[in-house]
C-alpha cells in the first residue's frame, strides 16, 4: 500500500438525496476510515460538507464524534455545483479514497443522541420481532414512479406480516424540500393508513438516524426504491422486499451500486405493472409474508 501524507485539515462530503447520503456514509471508504484516521491522528481537523435538497438528510451526522465541524450550505445541489467550494471548506482538503486506503475501514454506526437512544429502546423493548415499512419516496404516487402503491394499498401486506407474528413499524414524516434555485422550500406530507392491530404508526416520530437504526435492529424491511431502501441495502445483512414500478427495473438493474444488491439473496424485488386489483395486492402480501 502506498503511504500518502495526510493533510492536517480535511473534509468529507455527503451530496444529493437522503438515499445518496446513506449510500456514501455507510459504503464509501472516506467515511469508513474516520474512526481509525482520527484515532491515529487526533489533531487532524475534519469538516463535513452536506448538500441536499432533502432537508431531513442534513441531520444524519449530527452526533458524529470524529467530525469537528458540519457545513450545511442549505441550497439545492444543482445550484451548489456552480459555487466556489472554498467558500465553504476554506483550506481544508478533500479526504480522497487513496488517503482513506491508509486506514482501517468499517461500516460506521449511526451515532445517536440520548433522545434517539431512549426512543429506540422504548420501541424495541415493546416489540421484539418487527418489520420496518416505508411506503414512500420523494416522488408522487403513480404507475411509473417509485411509489406505485398508495399507502392504503399496503394494508394486505401489513396484515399478512402481523398474522405471521411481526409488528410492522410504519416510517415516514412531513418534511421540507429545497426548491431548485433555492427559492424557498415546499412541504411533502406522508400519512398513515387507518390504525389496525400490529401496526405501529411512527409517522413523524423517527428521524434520518433513528429510522436507519430501527431498520438495522429489525427483522426486515419492506418499502419502495427510496431512501430507506438505500439504508437497508447499505448496512448489509437485512432482508428486504422492495415494491416499485416496472419502469424502474431497468435503471435499478443497470446502476452500478444496485446491481450487486439486487442479486443479493436477501433482497426480493417486486415490479408492478398496471394491475392493482385486490387479488394482485393479496398476491403481493402473500409473497412478502413468505419472504420473511
NORUR-V620151 format. One record per residue. N is the residue number from 1. OMEGA is omega in whole degrees, -180 to 180 (none if undefined). Layout:
n = [N N]
omega = [OMEGA OMEGA]
This chain:
n = [1 2 3 4 5 6 7 8 9 10 11 12 13 14 15 16 17 18 19 20 21 22 23 24 25 26 27 28 29 30 31 32 33 34 35 36 37 38 39 40 41 42 43 44 45 46 47 48 49 50 51 52 53 54 55 56 57 58 59 60 61 62 63 64 65 66 67 68 69 70 71 72 73 74 75 76 77 78 79 80 81 82 83 84 85 86 87 88 89 90 91 92 93 94 95 96 97 98 99 100 101 102 103 104 105 106 107 108 109 110 111 112 113 114 115 116 117 118 119 120 121 122 123 124 125 126 127 128 129 130 131 132 133 134 135 136 137 138 139 140 141 142 143 144 145 146 147 148 149 150 151 152 153 154 155 156 157 158 159 160 161 162 163 164 165 166 167 168 169 170 171 172 173 174 175 176 177 178 179 180 181 182 183 184 185 186 187 188 189 190 191 192 193 194 195 196 197 198 199 200 201 202 203 204 205 206 207 208 209 210 211 212 213 214 215 216 217 218 219 220 221 222 223 224 225 226 227 228 229 230 231 232 233 234 235 236 237 238 239 240 241 242 243 244 245 246 247 248 249 250 251 252 253 254 255 256 257 258 259 260 261 262 263 264 265 266 267 268 269 270 271 272 273 274 275 276 277 278 279 280 281 282 283 284 285 286 287 288 289 290 291 292]
omega = [178 179 180 174 -177 179 -179 179 -176 168 173 -174 170 -177 169 -173 -177 178 178 176 -180 -177 -177 -178 -177 -166 -173 -178 -178 173 -179 -174 -167 -180 -179 180 -176 178 -180 -179 -173 -178 177 177 -180 175 178 180 -177 180 -180 171 -180 -169 179 -180 -174 179 -171 -172 -178 -175 -175 -174 -176 177 -177 -180 176 -179 -179 -178 179 173 179 -177 -179 176 -178 -177 177 -177 170 -172 179 175 -176 -174 179 -178 173 -180 180 171 -175 178 176 175 -178 -178 175 -174 176 -177 179 175 -175 173 166 179 -171 171 176 179 176 -178 -179 179 -178 179 179 -179 -174 176 -179 -175 -175 -175 -174 175 175 180 175 -174 -174 170 -177 180 -177 176 177 -175 -179 -178 177 -178 -176 179 169 -176 178 179 174 -177 177 179 178 -177 -180 178 177 178 179 174 180 159 179 -180 -179 -178 179 180 168 -173 -178 178 -179 174 172 -174 179 178 -179 -179 172 -171 171 -178 177 -172 -175 169 177 178 178 -178 176 179 178 -175 179 177 -180 179 177 172 -176 180 -175 176 180 -178 176 177 179 -176 -173 171 178 -177 172 179 -180 175 -169 -177 -175 170 180 176 -178 -179 -176 -178 175 174 -178 -179 -175 165 -178 -178 -179 -177 178 -179 -178 -178 -177 178 -178 179 -174 -179 -176 -175 -175 -178 -177 -178 180 179 -179 -177 176 -169 178 178 174 -180 -175 169 -174 -177 175 -178 175 179 178 179 177 178 178 179 -180 179 -179 180 179 -178 -178 none]
